[in-house]
C-alpha cells in the first residue's frame, strides 16, 4: 500500500487531555478520497467507532501495538 493513500490520525493525545476526538475523526473520514484508507491511532480499540464507520461502508482491521496504543485501518468496502 502506497503511503500517499494512507490518511493518518493519532487521537491518543486528545484523549489524554480529555478532548473528545469524534468530530475530528469524522472530518477526516468525510475528506477521504477514492482509494484512500484511514489509519487511526488510539489508546484503546474503538469498538463503537467500528460500528459507526461500518454503517458508512467501512471495514476495519485493529492491531494492538502497545498497552495503550492501538492502530486501526479503515477501508471502504468494495461495492
Secondary structure, DSSP 8 states (H G I E B T S, - for coil): --GGGEEEEE-HHHHHTT---HHHHHHHHHH--TT-EEEEEESS--HHHHHHHHHTTEEEEEEEEETTEEEEEEEE---
